[in-house]
Amino acid sequence: MSTAVLSEDQKKQGNFRAMLDYCVEMGVTLTDHLLTETDQKLYASNTIQNEVIHFYSQEIREKIVSSLRRARFFTVIADETKDSSIAGQL
């Protein structure tokens, strides 16, 4: 498991671009596309960003479910926080 920390340049680019850069560093398939295309051709519109985030969320969910199925036991820890209307949110 990596303990990478975002550089100042990555922080200025925004979360989505920083995530893509991180994927490149980790050797994900996006490397060639991101290193060869100009900023105008990255296809990083809101729609594409949402599709990429949805794809990663599915991958993460599948890994969690797979891990839970292999485990004999597991626990769920939940915490509550108050929102702006002082209502508790779980």
CYANA upper distance limits for C-alpha pairs under 8 A (distance plus 0.5 A):
  6 LEU  CA     10 GLN  CA      6.26
  6 LEU  CA     11 LYS  CA      6.86
  6 LEU  CA     18 ALA  CA      8.12
  7 SER  CA     11 LYS  CA      6.84
  8 GLU  CA     12 LYS  CA      6.92
  9 ASP  CA     13 GLN  CA      7.02
 10 GLN  CA     14 GLY  CA      7.46
 10 GLN  CA     17 ARG  CA      8.12
 10 GLN  CA     18 ALA  CA      5.72
 10 GLN  CA     21 ASP  CA      8.47
 11 LYS  CA     15 ASN  CA      7.68
 11 LYS  CA     18 ALA  CA      7.48
 13 GLN  CA     17 ARG  CA      6.45
 13 GLN  CA     18 ALA  CA      6.88
 14 GLY  CA     18 ALA  CA      6.58
 15 ASN  CA     19 MET  CA      6.54
 16 PHE  CA     20 LEU  CA      6.87
 16 PHE  CA     49 GLN  CA      7.71
 17 ARG  CA     21 ASP  CA      6.69
 18 ALA  CA     22 TYR  CA      6.59
 19 MET  CA     23 CYS  CA      6.73
 20 LEU  CA     24 VAL  CA      6.86
 20 LEU  CA     30 LEU  CA      8.23
 21 ASP  CA     25 GLU  CA      6.87
 22 TYR  CA     26 MET  CA      6.76
 23 CYS  CA     27 GLY  CA      6.74
 23 CYS  CA     28 VAL  CA      5.70
 23 CYS  CA     30 LEU  CA      7.74
 23 CYS  CA     31 THR  CA      8.13
 24 VAL  CA     28 VAL  CA      6.04
 24 VAL  CA     29 THR  CA      8.06
 24 VAL  CA     30 LEU  CA      6.82
 24 VAL  CA     31 THR  CA      5.31
 24 VAL  CA     34 LEU  CA      8.35
 27 GLY  CA     31 THR  CA      7.24
 30 LEU  CA     34 LEU  CA      6.53
 31 THR  CA     35 LEU  CA      6.54
 32 ASP  CA     36 THR  CA      6.58
 33 HIS  CA     37 GLU  CA      6.47
 33 HIS  CA     42 LEU  CA      8.32
 34 LEU  CA     42 LEU  CA      7.36
 37 GLU  CA     41 LYS  CA      6.25
 37 GLU  CA     42 LEU  CA      6.66
 38 THR  CA     42 LEU  CA      7.02
 43 TYR  CA     48 ILE  CA      7.07
 44 ALA  CA     48 ILE  CA      5.99
 44 ALA  CA     49 GLN  CA      6.22
 45 SER  CA     49 GLN  CA      6.54
 46 ASN  CA     50 ASN  CA      6.60
 47 THR  CA     51 GLU  CA      6.77
 48 ILE  CA     52 VAL  CA      6.65
 49 GLN  CA     53 ILE  CA      6.61
 50 ASN  CA     54 HIS  CA      6.47
 51 GLU  CA     55 PHE  CA      6.60
 52 VAL  CA     56 TYR  CA      6.76
 53 ILE  CA     57 SER  CA      6.57
 54 HIS  CA     58 GLN  CA      6.75
 55 PHE  CA     59 GLU  CA      6.89
 56 TYR  CA     60 ILE  CA      6.61
 57 SER  CA     61 ARG  CA      6.50
 58 GLN  CA     62 GLU  CA      6.61
 59 GLU  CA     63 LYS  CA      6.83
 60 ILE  CA     64 ILE  CA      6.73
 61 ARG  CA     65 VAL  CA      6.61
 62 GLU  CA     66 SER  CA      6.48
 63 LYS  CA     67 SER  CA      6.59
 64 ILE  CA     68 LEU  CA      6.65
 65 VAL  CA     69 ARG  CA      6.64
 66 SER  CA     70 ARG  CA      6.95
 67 SER  CA     71 ALA  CA      6.85
 68 LEU  CA     74 PHE  CA      7.57
 78 ALA  CA     90 LEU  CA      7.45
 79 ASP  CA     90 LEU  CA      6.53
 80 GLU  CA     88 GLY  CA      6.69
 80 GLU  CA     89 GLN  CA      5.91
 80 GLU  CA     90 LEU  CA      5.00
 81 THR  CA     88 GLY  CA      6.10
 81 THR  CA     89 GLN  CA      5.81
 81 THR  CA     90 LEU  CA      7.12
 82 LYS  CA     86 ILE  CA      5.61
 82 LYS  CA     87 ALA  CA      5.85
 82 LYS  CA     88 GLY  CA      4.99
 82 LYS  CA     89 GLN  CA      6.33
 83 ASP  CA     87 ALA  CA      6.17
 83 ASP  CA     88 GLY  CA      7.02
 83 ASP  CA     89 GLN  CA      7.18
